[in-house]
Amino acid sequence: MSTKTVVVLSAGLGQPSSTRLLADRLAEASARALLEGGTPAEFRVVELRDLAHDVTDALLTGFSSEALTDVLEAVGSADGVIAVTPVFTASYSGLFKSFFDVLDNTALTGTPVLVGATAGTARHSLVLDHELRPLFSYLRAVVVPTGVFAAAEDWGAGDATTTGLPERVTRAADEFAALVALRSTSRRDPFADVVSFEEQLGRLAADDGV
């Protein structure tokens, strides 16, 4: 069985970051679920804050740096993506959105994506369904049914009316792992049927000789 690749994108701005903490928990739970299912996987964690200048330059110039290109290619070839953002003004962060603005809009077609978000209060939890799901649906990704939102109080055990964060993380990771295990990243080479320059010249010469 081939080893699956998962890219974990954390858009947290601080260090330490609750966004990175949630991303790590989702990655760890997903790795455990894949391992239990007999699917080997490699995880790569990317802090988008480290690419902030590169992303801005790409938006302004249309050209990506070597570091940004490497991450964009990793995301495009991944068997699964975990994407976690802090919530600013009731939506994903500008850095998070800007990264996906420079990503080719076909790169995530059919790719399982597990979404997560963090904020100070639970009143921002609808960002998962109102902002993140529409974004990845537009990119034609396969969004995991369970998204994970973590407010400040969620880092405890939760209360009697809500499912605790660990349970939500586990459920989302199990769903994500099931999709990743079935994912095939074999893609048709868009240049496979392109006729070489030499062959075109040969055809022209043959036509001229007729």
C-alpha positions in Angstrom: 0.0 0.0 0.0 1.4 3.4 -1.0 2.1 6.0 1.7 -0.5 8.8 1.8 0.6 12.4 2.1 -1.3 14.9 4.2 -0.5 18.7 4.3 -1.5 20.5 7.5 -2.0 24.3 7.0 -2.1 26.5 10.1 -2.9 30.2 9.6 -2.2 31.2 13.2 -0.4 34.5 13.6 1.1 34.2 17.1 3.6 31.9 18.7 2.4 29.9 20.5 -0.9 29.7 18.7 -4.2 28.0 19.5 -4.7 27.6 15.8 -1.5 25.6 15.5 -2.5 23.6 18.7 -5.8 22.6 17.0 -4.0 21.8 13.8 -1.6 19.5 15.7 -4.4 17.7 17.5 -6.2 17.1 14.2 -3.1 15.9 12.6 -2.2 13.5 15.5 -5.8 12.1 15.6 -5.8 11.7 11.8 -2.4 9.9 11.8 -3.6 7.6 14.5 -6.9 6.8 12.6 -4.9 6.1 9.4 -2.5 3.9 11.2 -5.2 1.9 12.9 -6.8 1.4 9.5 -3.6 0.1 8.1 -2.8 3.1 5.9 0.7 4.6 6.2 0.8 8.3 5.9 3.3 11.2 6.0 2.3 14.6 7.5 3.7 18.0 6.6 2.8 20.9 8.8 3.0 24.4 7.2 2.8 27.6 9.2 1.3 30.1 6.7 2.7 33.0 8.8 6.1 32.0 7.6 4.9 32.6 4.0 3.0 35.8 4.6 5.4 38.0 2.5 5.7 35.4 -0.2 1.9 35.2 -0.5 1.6 38.9 -0.7 4.3 39.2 -3.3 2.5 36.5 -5.4 -0.8 38.4 -5.2 0.9 41.6 -6.4 3.2 40.2 -9.0 1.7 36.9 -10.1 4.9 35.1 -9.4 5.6 32.7 -6.5 8.8 32.3 -4.5 10.5 29.0 -4.4 9.3 28.4 -0.9 5.7 29.2 -1.7 5.8 27.2 -4.9 7.0 24.2 -2.9 4.0 24.4 -0.6 1.5 25.0 -3.4 2.8 21.9 -5.2 2.6 19.9 -1.9 -1.0 20.9 -1.4 -1.9 20.1 -5.0 -0.4 16.6 -4.8 -1.6 15.7 -1.3 -4.0 12.9 -0.5 -5.6 15.1 2.1 -5.4 18.6 3.6 -6.1 19.8 7.1 -6.8 23.6 7.1 -7.1 25.6 10.3 -7.6 29.3 10.6 -8.2 31.8 13.4 -11.5 33.8 13.1 -11.2 37.5 12.5 -14.3 39.6 12.1 -16.6 36.6 11.8 -14.5 35.0 8.9 -11.3 33.3 8.1 -8.1 35.3 8.4 -6.8 37.4 5.5 -3.6 35.3 5.3 -5.7 32.1 5.1 -7.8 33.4 2.3 -4.8 34.9 0.4 -3.0 31.6 0.4 -6.0 30.0 -1.3 -6.2 32.9 -3.7 -2.7 32.1 -5.0 -3.4 28.4 -5.1 -4.6 27.1 -8.5 -8.4 26.7 -8.3 -8.2 23.2 -9.6 -5.5 22.0 -7.2 -7.9 20.6 -4.6 -10.4 19.0 -6.9 -11.5 15.8 -5.2 -9.1 16.2 -2.3 -10.4 15.4 1.2 -10.2 18.6 3.4 -10.7 18.7 7.1 -11.5 22.2 8.3 -10.9 23.8 11.7 -11.2 27.2 13.2 -10.3 28.9 16.5 -11.7 32.0 18.2 -12.2 33.5 21.7 -15.9 32.7 22.0 -18.2 30.1 20.6 -20.4 32.7 18.9 -18.0 32.5 15.9 -18.5 28.7 15.4 -20.8 29.2 12.4 -17.7 30.3 10.4 -17.2 26.6 9.6 -20.4 26.3 7.7 -20.8 29.9 6.5 -17.3 30.6 5.3 -15.0 27.6 5.2 -17.3 25.1 3.6 -18.3 27.4 0.7 -14.6 28.2 0.1 -13.6 24.6 -0.3 -16.8 23.7 -2.2 -15.8 26.3 -4.7 -12.4 24.7 -5.0 -14.2 21.4 -5.6 -12.6 19.7 -2.5 -14.3 17.0 -0.6 -15.0 18.6 2.8 -15.2 16.3 5.8 -18.7 16.3 7.3 -17.4 17.2 10.8 -15.5 20.5 11.1 -13.9 21.4 14.4 -14.2 24.7 16.0 -12.4 25.5 19.3 -13.2 28.5 21.5 -11.3 29.4 24.6 -13.6 27.4 26.8 -13.3 24.3 24.5 -9.8 23.6 25.6 -11.3 22.3 28.8 -13.6 19.3 29.0 -16.7 21.0 27.6 -20.1 21.0 29.4 -23.2 18.9 29.6 -24.8 20.5 26.5 -21.9 20.2 24.1 -19.5 17.5 22.8 -16.1 18.0 24.2 -13.2 19.1 21.9 -11.4 15.7 22.1 -14.5 13.9 20.9 -15.0 16.3 18.0 -11.4 16.0 17.0 -11.6 12.2 17.0 -14.8 12.1 15.0 -13.5 14.5 12.4 -10.2 12.7 12.1 -11.9 9.3 11.7 -14.0 10.7 8.8 -11.0 12.4 7.3 -8.8 9.2 7.5 -11.5 7.2 5.8 -11.5 9.6 2.8 -7.8 9.9 2.6 -7.4 6.1 2.6 -9.5 5.9 -0.5 -7.9 8.8 -2.2 -6.0 8.3 -5.4 -3.8 11.2 -6.4 -2.9 9.8 -9.8 -3.6 12.5 -12.2 -3.6 12.5 -16.0 -0.6 14.3 -17.4 -2.1 17.3 -19.3 0.9 17.2 -21.7 0.7 13.5 -22.4 -1.0 13.9 -25.8 0.9 17.0 -26.9 2.7 16.4 -30.2 6.4 17.3 -30.0 7.8 20.0 -32.2 9.9 17.5 -34.1 6.9 15.4 -34.9 5.0 18.4 -36.1 7.8 19.3 -38.4 7.9 15.8 -39.7 4.2 15.9 -40.4 4.6 19.2 -42.2 7.4 17.8 -44.3 5.4 14.8 -45.2 2.4 16.9 -46.2 4.7 19.1 -48.4 5.9 16.0 -50.1 2.5 14.8 -51.1 
